Structures are given as C-alpha cells and as structure tokens.
Amino acid sequence: SPRAWHQKLSEALEMKHFSRCHTDNSVFIRRTGENVVLVLIYIGGIIITGNDLDIMLKTKKFLHKAIVIKDLGRFKYFLGIEISSSKKGIYLSQRKYILDLLKQTRKLESKPIDTSIDPYCKLEDPESEVIEDISRYQRLVGKLIYLTVTKPDITFSVSLISQHMHAPKPRHVKMVDRVLTYLKKTADQGLWYKINGNIDIKGYSDVDWAGGLDRKSITGYCVFLVGNLVSWKSKKQNIVSRSSAEAEYKSMATAASKLIWEKNFIQELGFK
C-alpha cells in the first residue's frame, strides 16, 4: 500500500542520515558541512537534488536496492510538469498537459481568447436545470485546478467554477469552455525562476469584499521568494465579513500564515 511504501522509504532514508523536514514531511534533508542533499517524495515519485553529487549518486544506488526505483535521469518531466533548467534559472510549464486536455475536450481548433473569464458574467442561473453529466464537469474542473500549479493567471477563474462542482449548470459549463480556449492561447506560458543572490521573501494580499454569491469575501495572496513567485491562492473566506476592514484582516492573516511557513521552510533548508 502507499502508506507502507512511504514508511519503508522513510526508514531507508533515515538509515542514511537523512532527517525529515518539520515544516514539510515529504522532504528529507542531509547536510555534510556546507553541502546539502534533499529528497522530495510525492505519491510514487522521488526527486533528489542538492549540491553534493557524490551523496546524490550514493543515495540513488541505496534506494534502488532498498525499494527498487527507476532512475529517469536528469529532471525534465514530473507529474505533468515540464522542467527546463539553465545557468540563469528554471522554467516550469504544463504545455503537454494543456494540449492533451484540449485534445480530450476537442478544443484544439477553437478560437483562442485573451481572458479566462468574462468580467460581466453572472454565476447565478436559477432558471436552468443542472446538467446531466456532472462527473465530466467535475473531472474537467479537477484538471484545471491541477493546472494552477504553473498557471496562476487562471487561479481566480478556476476558484469560481469550482464552487459549483455539486450542481453545475450550462452557464458554468460555458465558463469552463472559456478557460479552455484561453489556455489554448497561453499553453506555452509558464513560470520562470531566475537565480538571484539575496534570500528575501515578500507577500501581497487583497480581498474582494462580499464578492461571493453568499456575500462571503474572496481572499487572494501571492508570495515571492528572491523575486520569484512561489505561492498564490484565490479562495472564498469561510464566514461572512461584516466590513471590508474585517475581510482585509482575514486576508492578511491568511497571507501572513503562509509567509511564516515559507520562512520556516527556507530556514530549515539552511538558508538565512
């Protein structure tokens, strides 16, 4: 089972003097002086990275004997994410994932558009009936949610359409189609992480007061690490705020908690 596999892998890494990261249990760290090697575990995949090539090679050989792994070589493709690296930085994209999705939904020949959402669209559709194939809508929205890993530009649109997973109507299906046609135009766009010298972390937050149909506000924030976007979210708040100031404070609190986690994670990796 996945739990037993993860337990066996964790024990094997601890035998090789790796310690589990306190801020993220899926990350294991080994330090030797100024050298650091990281092992990241996600479902059935493993990423090994660091600045000590000798320890990295020995770790791969040890894991291959302990749990039998397949070495895919240099990091280029992982869970639908394409990775390109150079001396200047790292580029992440999901171009293949997007093209496969467009092919599945027969949107490859559709006319691309400039925005992922119509600013004048209304989410309420009281006169229409719920669509018959709800599961298809849910699968599509689930795939769009995964695309927000490298496509922060669709985060707000996807957060809106995901609010109707239980009872989608024709209007919501059209919103999904619009996001898909927008993705056709922006399939080649991803995230560029450039190499910078100083380790600094900055966060920005905003709120759409009473922006939801139920008068709940929508929180939005983004976090930059050394000038690179590393985290973002657009999510409806849990309770109704009685003023815009209350909604703003809730949004800032959410962003602050994320910043604290990011700071603790960076420090645990050995960066100051």
C-alpha positions as CSV (number, residue, x, y, z in Angstrom):
1,S,0.0,0.0,0.0
2,P,1.1,3.6,-0.4
3,R,1.4,4.1,3.4
4,A,3.7,1.0,3.7
5,W,5.8,2.2,0.8
6,H,6.2,5.6,2.3
7,Q,7.1,4.1,5.7
8,K,9.7,1.9,4.2
9,L,11.2,4.7,2.1
10,S,11.3,7.0,5.2
11,E,13.1,4.4,7.3
12,A,15.6,3.8,4.5
13,L,16.5,7.5,4.2
14,E,16.8,7.8,8.0
15,M,19.3,5.0,7.9
16,K,21.4,7.1,5.5
17,H,21.4,10.0,8.0
18,F,18.6,12.0,6.3
19,S,16.3,13.9,8.6
20,R,12.6,14.6,8.0
21,C,11.7,18.2,7.4
22,H,9.5,19.5,10.2
23,T,7.6,22.0,8.0
24,D,7.0,19.5,5.2
25,N,7.0,15.8,6.0
26,S,7.5,14.8,2.3
27,V,11.0,16.4,2.3
28,F,14.2,14.8,3.8
29,I,17.4,16.7,4.3
30,R,21.0,15.6,4.7
31,R,23.8,18.1,5.5
32,T,27.5,17.5,5.3
33,G,29.3,20.7,6.1
34,E,28.1,23.3,3.6
35,N,26.7,20.6,1.3
36,V,23.0,19.8,1.3
37,V,21.1,17.0,-0.4
38,L,17.3,17.0,-0.5
39,V,14.9,14.1,-1.2
40,L,11.3,15.1,-2.1
41,I,8.6,12.4,-2.1
42,Y,5.3,12.9,-3.9
43,I,2.9,9.9,-4.3
44,G,5.0,7.4,-6.2
45,G,7.7,9.9,-7.4
46,I,11.0,10.8,-5.9
47,I,13.2,13.9,-6.6
48,I,16.8,14.0,-5.4
49,T,18.6,17.4,-5.6
50,G,21.4,19.2,-3.9
51,N,25.0,20.4,-4.3
52,D,26.8,17.2,-3.4
53,L,26.8,15.0,-6.4
54,D,28.6,12.1,-4.7
55,I,26.0,11.8,-1.9
56,M,23.2,12.1,-4.5
57,L,24.6,9.2,-6.6
58,K,25.1,7.0,-3.4
59,T,21.5,7.8,-2.3
60,K,20.1,6.7,-5.7
61,K,22.1,3.4,-5.5
62,F,21.0,2.8,-2.0
63,L,17.3,3.5,-2.7
64,H,17.4,1.2,-5.7
65,K,18.5,-1.7,-3.5
66,A,16.1,-0.8,-0.7
67,I,12.8,-0.2,-2.6
68,V,13.7,-0.8,-6.2
69,I,13.4,2.6,-8.1
70,K,13.7,3.5,-11.7
71,D,16.2,6.3,-12.5
72,L,14.7,8.7,-15.0
73,G,17.9,10.7,-15.2
74,R,18.0,14.5,-15.2
75,F,14.9,16.3,-14.0
76,K,12.9,17.1,-17.1
77,Y,9.3,15.9,-16.6
78,F,7.4,15.2,-13.3
79,L,3.7,14.6,-12.8
80,G,2.7,16.6,-15.9
81,I,5.1,19.4,-15.3
82,E,7.9,20.1,-17.7
83,I,11.1,21.4,-16.3
84,S,13.9,23.2,-18.2
85,S,17.0,24.4,-16.4
86,S,20.0,26.6,-17.3
87,K,22.6,28.7,-15.6
88,K,20.2,31.5,-15.4
89,G,17.3,29.7,-13.8
90,I,14.5,27.1,-14.1
91,Y,11.4,27.2,-16.3
92,L,8.2,25.2,-15.4
93,S,5.3,24.7,-17.7
94,Q,2.4,22.3,-18.3
95,R,2.3,22.7,-22.1
96,K,1.8,19.0,-22.9
97,Y,-0.8,18.6,-20.1
98,I,-2.7,21.5,-21.6
99,L,-2.5,20.2,-25.2
100,D,-3.7,16.8,-24.1
101,L,-6.6,18.4,-22.2
102,L,-7.6,20.5,-25.2
103,K,-7.4,17.4,-27.4
104,Q,-9.7,15.4,-25.0
105,T,-12.2,18.3,-24.9
106,R,-12.0,18.9,-28.7
107,K,-10.8,22.5,-28.2
108,L,-7.7,22.3,-30.3
109,E,-9.4,24.0,-33.2
110,S,-11.3,26.6,-31.1
111,K,-10.6,30.3,-31.5
112,P,-8.3,31.5,-28.6
113,I,-9.4,34.3,-26.4
114,D,-7.5,36.9,-24.3
115,T,-9.1,36.4,-20.9
116,S,-10.0,33.3,-18.9
117,I,-13.3,34.8,-17.6
118,D,-16.0,37.2,-18.8
119,P,-15.9,40.2,-16.4
120,Y,-19.7,40.6,-16.9
121,C,-20.7,37.0,-16.4
122,K,-23.2,36.1,-13.7
123,L,-22.7,32.9,-11.8
124,E,-26.4,32.7,-10.8
125,D,-28.5,30.7,-13.1
126,P,-31.8,30.0,-11.3
127,E,-33.9,29.2,-14.4
128,S,-31.6,26.4,-15.8
129,E,-31.5,22.8,-14.8
130,V,-28.4,21.0,-13.5
131,I,-26.5,19.3,-16.3
132,E,-26.8,15.6,-16.7
133,D,-23.1,14.6,-16.8
134,I,-22.0,16.2,-13.5
135,S,-19.0,13.8,-13.3
136,R,-17.5,15.1,-16.6
137,Y,-17.7,18.7,-15.3
138,Q,-16.0,17.6,-12.0
139,R,-13.2,15.9,-13.9
140,L,-12.6,18.9,-16.1
141,V,-12.5,21.3,-13.1
142,G,-10.2,18.9,-11.3
143,K,-7.7,19.0,-14.2
144,L,-8.0,22.8,-14.3
145,I,-7.2,23.0,-10.6
146,Y,-4.0,21.0,-11.2
147,L,-3.1,23.4,-14.0
148,T,-3.0,26.3,-11.4
149,V,0.4,24.7,-10.3
150,T,2.1,26.6,-13.1
151,K,-0.8,28.9,-14.3
152,P,-1.6,31.5,-11.6
153,D,-3.4,33.5,-14.2
154,I,-6.4,31.1,-14.1
155,T,-6.5,30.7,-10.4
156,F,-9.4,33.2,-9.8
157,S,-11.4,31.8,-12.7
158,V,-11.0,28.2,-11.5
159,S,-11.8,29.2,-7.9
160,L,-15.2,30.5,-9.2
161,I,-16.2,27.5,-11.4
162,S,-15.0,25.0,-8.7
163,Q,-17.7,26.4,-6.4
164,H,-20.4,24.7,-8.5
165,M,-19.0,21.2,-8.5
166,H,-22.1,19.7,-6.8
167,A,-24.7,21.2,-9.2
168,P,-23.2,22.7,-12.4
169,K,-25.5,24.3,-14.9
170,P,-25.0,25.2,-18.6
171,R,-23.6,28.7,-17.7
172,H,-20.9,27.1,-15.6
173,V,-20.0,24.7,-18.4
174,K,-19.6,27.7,-20.7
175,M,-17.2,29.3,-18.1
176,V,-15.1,26.1,-18.2
177,D,-15.1,26.2,-22.0
178,R,-13.8,29.8,-21.9
179,V,-11.0,28.8,-19.6
180,L,-10.0,26.0,-22.0
181,T,-10.0,28.3,-25.0
182,Y,-7.9,30.8,-23.0
183,L,-5.4,28.0,-22.3
184,K,-5.0,27.4,-26.0
185,K,-3.6,30.9,-26.4
186,T,-1.3,30.7,-23.3
187,A,-0.3,27.0,-23.4
188,D,3.4,28.0,-23.9
189,Q,3.4,30.3,-20.9
190,G,4.7,29.0,-17.5
191,L,6.8,30.1,-14.6
192,W,10.4,31.4,-14.8
193,Y,12.5,31.2,-11.7
194,K,15.7,33.2,-12.1
195,I,18.8,32.8,-10.0
196,N,19.2,35.7,-7.5
197,G,21.7,36.3,-4.8
198,N,19.8,37.5,-1.8
199,I,17.3,35.4,0.1
200,D,14.3,37.6,0.7
201,I,10.6,36.8,1.0
202,K,7.7,39.1,0.3
203,G,4.0,38.6,0.3
204,Y,1.0,40.6,-1.0
205,S,-2.7,40.1,-0.2
206,D,-6.0,41.6,-1.3
207,V,-9.7,40.8,-0.9
208,D,-12.9,41.1,-2.8
209,W,-15.3,42.1,-0.1
210,A,-18.7,40.2,-0.3
211,G,-17.6,39.1,-3.8
212,G,-19.3,35.7,-3.5
213,L,-23.0,34.9,-4.2
214,D,-23.5,34.2,-0.5
215,R,-21.8,37.5,0.5
216,K,-18.6,35.8,1.5
217,S,-15.4,37.7,0.6
218,I,-12.7,36.2,-1.6
219,T,-9.1,36.2,-0.3
220,G,-6.2,36.5,-2.7
221,Y,-2.5,36.4,-1.9
222,C,0.9,35.8,-3.6
223,V,4.3,35.1,-2.1
224,F,7.6,36.0,-3.8
225,L,10.9,34.3,-2.9
226,V,14.1,36.1,-4.2
227,G,11.8,37.9,-6.7
228,N,10.2,34.7,-7.9
229,L,6.5,33.7,-7.5
230,V,6.4,30.6,-5.4
231,S,2.9,30.5,-3.8
232,W,-0.5,32.0,-4.6
233,K,-4.2,31.4,-3.8
234,S,-7.7,32.7,-4.5
235,K,-10.2,31.3,-2.1
236,K,-13.6,32.2,-0.6
237,Q,-13.5,33.1,3.1
238,N,-15.3,30.7,5.5
239,I,-17.6,33.2,7.1
240,V,-19.3,36.5,6.1
241,S,-17.3,39.6,7.0
242,R,-19.3,42.5,8.4
243,S,-17.0,45.1,6.9
244,S,-14.3,45.5,4.3
245,A,-11.8,46.0,7.1
246,E,-12.7,42.7,8.7
247,A,-12.3,41.0,5.3
248,E,-8.9,42.6,4.7
249,Y,-7.6,41.5,8.1
250,K,-8.7,37.9,7.4
251,S,-6.9,38.0,4.0
252,M,-3.7,39.4,5.6
253,A,-3.9,36.8,8.3
254,T,-4.0,34.0,5.7
255,A,-1.1,35.5,3.8
256,A,0.9,36.0,7.0
257,S,0.5,32.4,8.0
258,K,1.7,31.3,4.6
259,L,4.7,33.7,4.8
260,I,5.6,32.2,8.2
261,W,5.5,28.7,6.8
262,E,7.7,29.7,3.8
263,K,10.2,31.4,6.1
264,N,10.4,28.4,8.5
265,F,10.8,26.0,5.5
266,I,13.7,28.1,4.0
267,Q,15.5,28.3,7.3
268,E,15.1,24.6,7.8
269,L,16.8,24.1,4.4
270,G,19.7,26.1,5.7
271,F,19.1,29.4,4.1
272,K,19.1,32.6,6.1
